[in-house]
Amino acid sequence: MAAANEMTSGEFPEAVMPSCETREVLVGQKALVTGASSGIGRAVALALARAGADVVINYSSSPEAAEEVAAEIRGLGRRVLAHQADVSQEDQVHAMFQRMFTEFGTIDILVNNAGLQKDAPFDEMTLADWQLVLNVNLTGQFLCAREAVREFKRRGVVREVSCAAGKIISMSSVHEVIPWAGHVNYAASKGGVMMMTKSIAQEVAPYRIRVNSIAPGAIRTPINKDAWSTPEALKELYKLIPYRRIGEPDEIGRAAVWLASDASDYVNGITLFVDGGMTLYPGFETGG
């Protein structure tokens, strides 16, 4: 294959240039992780900081928990900023990015992690519950990604920092492809995240902006504690996981570091499933 087109500004590349030297760490990069005060978001923020990035921790509630994460990141010698914002609100997202630009100068990595569930049987689901989940899980990712892309295009590639002008990582779910009865709003939001991620990736790739997603399976977080907190619950859960164990938040963090690093510079528009094989249709493992 021919060498990739290189660019150094917000314009489309015009000349064929060698690909830049890859870096496996994130030293000098500025990251924003939404929903980073607990669970997967917390693990991702810490993993990015361990890899060298300065991090903005977005949270919607519990400033105490956000400050605990911030303190851990400071302990790693990285700059950190905790910022409260509802990612479904355009004005709050804009203000969060402007504060990041004031404090950190720019953004190199966005991890769109904020999300929630509001479960109910379909015929009992209220319009408010439907809209709440779609607003946070899908519209929130749109608003944050749009702000990031605007900055990536404005600034362009800084070769001393990264091969790419910017990286966006959408936090999806195995339920972007696995239907989930009783959770129609959540599954619909994650299906939307999948197609939005791929469509943005297709559009902005010529600007050297990479957009990918991570789709976790069953991960040991507070949001799904009922599924793993007892031996009986784990036994049932393992029927859905060919690898026969639950995932840990740090495993999602390591996947995010790889997707954010130059080690994955030729990876664009994918969903990386981190699920122990949950998407392998385990009900058919004995022949159906």
Protein Blocks (a to p, Z undefined) as FASTA:
>chain_A
ZZddddfbfbdcfbdcddddddfbfehiacddehilgcjllmmmmmmmmnopacddddfb
hjllmmmmmmmmmmnopacddddddfkbmklmmmmmmmmmmmnopafbdcdfbccddddd
fklpcfklmmmmmmmmmmmmmmmmmmmmmmmmmnopafklombfbdcdddddfklmmcce
hilmmmmmmmmmmmmmmmmmmmmmmnopacddddddddddfklmmmmmpmklmmmmmmmm
mnopacdfklmmmmmmmmmpmklmmgghiacddeehmmnopmlmnnZZ
